[in-house]
Each structure stands twice: as structure tokens, then as C-alpha cells.
Amino acid sequence: MTSTTATGQRRGTRAHGPSARRTARKTAPAAPAAEAGSTTAQRVIGYLRVSTAEQADSGLGVAAQRARISDEAARQGWEVEWIADEGYSAKNLDRPGLRLALEKLARGEASALVSSKLDRLSRSVVDFSNTLAIAAKQGWAVVLLDLGVDTGTPTGRLVAGLVAQIAQFEREMIGSRTKDALAAAKARGQRLGRPRATPDAVVARVVALSADLSPLQVARALTADGVPTTRGAAAWSASSVRRILHGHALDQLASTASTEPDVSHERTA
């Protein structure tokens, strides 16, 4: 991961970019934008990412991204702090460079996060939506040069809103598919939840004792005999006994379902 600073050449006397536009709307950006005639450049973070070590070593992927952001920085009059994640995928946001960038933005050390392409920042609609929500809350902008998106503008905020709706739809669809899959597994008699960790001999003893004793009596008997619980404790409780009996029942149900013949394709008379 590298972090250096480069200043884009100003053109004209008026500042441009996400933070300057937010200043015009009096929304208090994370860092002050340059005013007309000022020599102070707007500071942004140029985020670079390549997913393989080979790309990082060759510098080809990073160089192309940096050149694209540098061109825009020269046009807009930005001062760019470069932060790169080299050898990291975009499957999630757990990247050291991106974490550093988000920390700096949260502290107000820059007013925008600039990426040459959306897939350099994130490949997940949900992660991207969460990033946009953080940016809106903290008062900095997200700029994606390939899409022409700048959340410091009305159009950029519209795109951000659409992305948020898509992300919510994706969350609901994932939840629906998960619920359907669990229901189907339960119908097949498949046991849900964590695998049983209690030794078979202990389960068999609990089941045998439960034929004549209550869960509390079984717990007292196991404690008196010095049988450790699943977690290694010395004292049993009635609830522990009930959990083992419930797990045993699920195992029996799954075993029965797996040995039943499949008659779904048989013809009826």
C-alpha cells in the first residue's frame, strides 16, 4: 500500500469538483473548497486498486488508473493524495488502503474519494450503497470517473439513490432465497443449525435416562455421575438436557427422511 501526494494544475480561477459544489449549497463539506482567486486546491483521495500481485509488481493497472485520475485532477484543480490497495480483490471493503482512505475522509482530511472505475472501488452493490450512505452522512463525495458520477452534484445524488434502492432489493431477494432454502431443507428433514458437538455416548445416555426421568432429574443424575456437559462444565441443567433431546430428535428426523424412498416421479394408478 502506498500513500503519496500530487497536486493537479489549476485551470482558471474558479474551483470545481464535489466539495466546491457542496460549498455553493452551504452543506459544509469535509474540507473547504477553493474560492475564486484562491491558490488553495481542493484535496481529494485518489484510490487505486489491483487484485493480483503480478499487476502490483508490473504497475500497469495502477499506472492507468493514476493517469486517469491525474488528468481529471489537472482539469478540476484538485490536490490528490494517492492511496493504493495492491493485491486485493473488491469482493468486500476489508482492504487496508480503503480503510485508511475512509478514516481520512471521516476526519475531514479530504473532501472526496475519487476512483477511475466503479469496480476498482467495489464489485458489490450492497457495499457500494453502504459507502455512499457513509459519504452522505459524513459530508464527503464519491467520484467515479468511468460513470461520470459525482455525489456532490444533483445527478450524482440521483444515481446514489438508485443504487441504494437496487441494494435494498438485492438484500430482500437474498433474504427471500435464504428463507425458501431453509424451508425446503426443513421439509426434507435436514437438520438446521450447528453440528452436534456432544459425544454419541452422552447423547445415548441422556435419551435413555429421559425415558423414565424428567429433564431436571436427568441433569442431576449426570452431574452426580461426573459426566461433563458439551462445553466441559461439571453441572448439568434441565435446559441442557432439553437441547440434547431436541438435537437428537432432529437427527432422527433427518435420518428417517433420507432413508424414505423417493416417490415423487412414480405414476399414479
ABEGO torsion letter per residue (X at the ends): XBBBBBBBBBBEABBBEAAAAAAAAGAGBABBBBBBGBABBBBBBBBBBBABAAAAAAGAAAAAAAAAAAAAAAAAGBBBBBBBBBGBBAABABBAAAAAAAAAAAAGABABBBBABAAAABABAAAAAAAAAAAAAAGBBBBBAAAGBBAABAAAAAAAAAAAAAAAAAAAAAAAAAAAAAAAAAAAGBBBEBBBABBAAAAAAAAAAAAABBAAAAAAAAAAAGBBBAAGBABBBAAAAAAAAAAAAAAAAAAAAAABBBAAABBBX
